[in-house]
Structures are given as structure tokens and as C-alpha cells.
Amino acid sequence: MTDAQPRAVTIAAIAAEAGVSLPTVSRVLNGRSDVAPHTRERIEELLRVHGYQRRGGRSAPRARLVDLVFNDLDSPWAVEILRGVASVAHADGIGTVVSAIHRRPSAAREWLDNLIARASDGAILVTSELDPELHSELRSLRVPAVVIDPAGVPTLDVPTIGATNWAGGVSATEHLTGLGHRRIGFIAGTPTLWSSRARLDGYRAGLQNAGLAYDPVLVVEGDFGYEAGFRAGARLLELPAPPTAIFAANDQMALGVYEAVRRRTMRVPEDLSVVGFDDLPESRWSSPPLTTVHQPLAQMGALAARTVLRLVNGESVESPRVELATELVVRYSTAPPASSA
């Protein structure tokens, strides 16, 4: 009795039987020329024997897995995005594989090899740190992908999910000018990132709306980390004419400013008003609770998951780019400047 139905086979199984690496099989599937002829023939023969179906073929089995890829996992906002993705994936019976590539090409290569091995149905990228070759390979594998863009500029031709970073920057700055602040410091995020530039542009627009000139002395570059916020806050407070308020481009840097204030035996908001961006859970429990711009991170993750699952199912998406609204949340870290009292 013969088995007329070809068994589903993974690229990992083909690689193991051929005695080659996963990337080598991937190169053959992608039509790359950098594979020795005898190796290519061996792999192609095994693909035929096992009846391997390229991703995107109607008969290809679903792995019921979605990859979620971050640059790093050391930021609390990553947990919020993960929470949103996992809620949608779990409800649909889909597993979530979480990876961090740590901005290293070798880690990105390893992730893509692993994605090939497990034949994940789709990918959600909270990163732009894949080199052009890996981008090309991901596209040629026909893996549906969505980019969540707080972490970077997407270079894949895929749907993106973001937030209204510019509008959030405007609302934070206008909140401070409305309280009477005229010297407002700004701690920027990594300058190569979309979210960083948009928040800085929003800060500048907010100043302009209040009739205030942009002063580059009051702008310090950070990296979205707590220590960067501490260093930048200390630098701003050491100016001959320090600001009466500081808007930090995320909550972690804003809480770093808190420490810079504490070490100078100053107080928030009596001596310095502080505004953050993200509205992470810890911002509610800081002392004092932080005024911040709410970024709907969990909703962004959920929408990204719904979008990639629609693509996996062969459905279209309404818009290639969606921006969810931000909202200023006023707590107790802002007040009129002491000099105006």
C-alpha cells in the first residue's frame, strides 16, 4: 500500500536531509546564484521528492504562529505592544513567537532562519534594523508582515501601524505654554527614528503656536532610556538660564529628569514641570504622577495582529498606514512656573 498524499515538510527538514544550513535552502528557494550547482541540484531534488509547497501556495499548511520582533525588550512599552498582539492572537488560536534582534545583523539573520524553520504565518516588526538583503529575503518568502513604527522607519513595502506623534508633541508643549512656561526644554529620542523626529517637530510647532522662538540650546538629544533622561535633564538644569519645564520624548527619560531634579534638591512641579510621552503604567505611580501623552501601545499591537492575520488569510487591508490618536493625560508633574507666582 502506497501513500499517495505527500507529507508536509519544513525547510528545516530539507536542510537536515541535504546536510546544509537553513539559509542555503532559503537561497535555493529564492533563486539566488550563490549556491554550488551540485548543492542546488540536491536541494531541488529533495524539494521535489517531498512535494514541498512554497509559502503562498494554497495547499501549504498553516503553522498558526506569528512572529513579533523587537529591536530590544528592555523597554516597558514593548510589554504593552506584546500585550495587544497576544490578546488578538490568543483569541484566534495563534501562537506568538517573540524575538529581540538587539540591532545586530547576526541576530536578525538568526531570527529569519528560525522563522523559515518554523514556517511562521506572518511577522510583526517593531524594528527597522533588518539589512536590505534580509528585507529582500523576507519579501521573497511571501511572509505577510506589518510594521509597528514607534521604533523606526519601515523600509518594507508593508502596512504600518503608528500613532499621532506630531500631534502629541504639540499638545504636550501647548499644555506647558498654557501654564505660562516660556523656557521649555526638550529631550529628544534617537534622531534616526520617525517617532523622535515627529515629537520634536510637534514641540517646535507648539512653541510657534504660542509665539515662542525655537532655541536649540534647550534641546538635548537622548535615546529613550532612563539614564539619557537623567543626563539630559542635568545638562538643561545647569544652563545659566535653565528651563522652567522639560518635555521628554518618552516616559523613561521624563523619569530620569525626576532624578536629576532630586539630586539638585529641587522639586517637581514646584521648581520644574515635567511632561513625558507614552503613558506607561509606571507613570501613574511615579512621585508625583507624571503628566504625559498617552500612546495607545496595546491597541497598536492589537491592530497590527488583526492586520497581519487578515493578510495571512488573503484579505486586503483598508489603508497601508494607520495612525491611532494620542491624548494628553494631565496629572501632577506640571504647574505654572514659580516665577509667575
Secondary structure, DSSP 8 states (H G I E B T S, - for coil): ----S-----HHHHHHHHT--HHHHHHHHTT-S-S-HHHHHHHHHHHHHTT---TT-TT-----EEEEEES-S-SHHHHHHHHHHHHHHHHTT-EEEEEE-TT-HHHHHHHHHHHHHHT-SEEEEE-----HHHHHHHHHTT--EEEEGGG----SSS-EEEE-HHHHHHHHHHHHHHTT--SEEEEE--TTSHHHHHHHHHHHHHHHHTT----GGGEEE--SSHHHHHHHHHHHHTSSS--SEEEESSHHHHHHHHHHHHHTT--TTTT-EEEEEE--HHHHHSSS--EEEE--HHHHHHHHHHHHHHHHTT---S-SEEEE--EEE--SS----GGG-
